[in-house]
Amino acid sequence: LRVMDGKNVFYQMCCCSCGEQEPEEKTPIISETLLYFGREAKRRRAEEANLWSEPQDTSHTERDDDRELYNLLQKRAKTRRGSQGYRRLSFDIHSVRQVRRDVLGKWKMILEVLGFHKEADSLLTVTSTTSYNNLRNPTEAKHLLELLSQDTSIFDNKMPAERYIFVLDRLIILDIAQDFMMKAKNYYPRELGQESEIDSEDTGAILLRKKNEIDSVTDEEPEEIDEDILLARSLD
């Protein structure tokens, strides 16, 4: 009987300990964590691809250019993948994004000419989590953005993107904002047809490399880039 009682006690202890572990509760926590990181990674890829002019506007409706791109993305999301309409929308989206990448490429080229080869990407990174509250020189940065729009063609004579206020604020802190302005006026003068003076031996190489980098930029959906290129060639 004592042996049996001991077995019963041992059996009860094992059952109780098994019941207390409840491993099934850990599964939802892990799943939610993976989903969160997955959403964050997708958001970052989308922001890198879209280069929203006003990254703080998560509705993408405050600016006409952001609203145009957002509407194209929404329309494509409701279109059957692989259809002619889907490919045409992908081509339009790629074209809009390419214009934004071209502007970004100009900024990066100037930063590299100024010697910021390794830091250029981080200086140009602006996301929806970048806060206006962190700006240290907002008034001066906005003023410089207006001057760039008026005195240069770095924005292709279009409305300047608000995202570059953050970039200019960083350049002000580094005390290179005025140097950047001078280079921008030199390489991208406002007057049409006016040639810029080349004062750097590396400028040609940098421009060529920048063109190659822009052409090879990936999308958040890489397979759609191939469709865009094929469609562009077919339309030509």
Salt bridges, closest charged atoms under 4 A:
GLU40 OE1 - ARG43 NH2 2.80
GLU47 OE2 - ARG43 NH1 3.18
ASP64 OD1 - ARG67 NH2 2.34
ASP65 OD2 - ARG63 NH2 2.99
ASP65 OD2 - ARG100 NH2 3.94
ASP66 OD1 - ARG100 NH1 2.94
GLU112 OE1 - ARG209 NH2 3.09
ASP121 OD1 - LYS108 NZ 2.87
ASP151 OD2 - LYS185 NZ 3.92
ASP156 OD1 - LYS106 NZ 2.59
ASP199 OD2 - LYS183 NZ 3.10
GLU213 OE1 - LYS108 NZ 3.51
GLU213 OE2 - ARG209 NE 3.87
GLU213 OE1 - LYS210 NZ 2.46
ASP215 OD2 - LYS211 NZ 3.10
ASP219 OD1 - ARG97 NH1 2.56
GLU220 OE2 - ARG97 NH2 2.91
GLU221 OE1 - ARG81 NH2 3.30
GLU223 OE2 - ARG81 NH1 3.45
GLU224 OE1 - ARG76 NH1 2.58
GLU224 OE2 - ARG81 NH1 3.58
ASP228 OD2 - HIS94 ND1 3.86
